[in-house]
Amino acid sequence: MIRIKRVYEAPAPKDGFRVLVDRLWPRGVSKDKAKLDEWMKDIAPSDALRQWYSHDPAKWPEFKTRYKAELAGRGDILARLKSLEAGHKTLTLLFAAKDAARSNAAALAEILSSQKKRPAAKAKTKTQE
């Protein structure tokens, strides 16, 4: 299960494996207080994309499209996140933005969820044809 949570919220046991997915360290949060298991700053949107988006709700759909395009070139990092998800009951993506629904973590969770393997269709055998 993938969850998202502001890094400013208190850690909880149900968070599982906690990964900060922001490029910049959040202001006013010590590393001890954050209780991170990992900081994956390379999975965050590029500086140019982050500055273009500027958390403008009108740009949200286009931000997700552009972010997904950026992530297409970061297969190794996406694979790392997928393996963390597979290896833990819960993977919590941490972020600093105030708008949780339109954060890079929300977009990333949506992208990861859409890439989950769907059950493969069974191939027909000759006796079924």
Secondary structure, 3 states (H helix, E strand, C coil): CEEEEECCCCCCHHHCEEEECCCCCCCCCCHHHHCCCEECHHHCCCHHHHHHHCCCHHHHHHHHHHHHHHHHCCHHHHHHHHHHHHHCCCEEEEECCCCHHHCHHHHHHHHHHHCCCCCCCCCCCCCCC
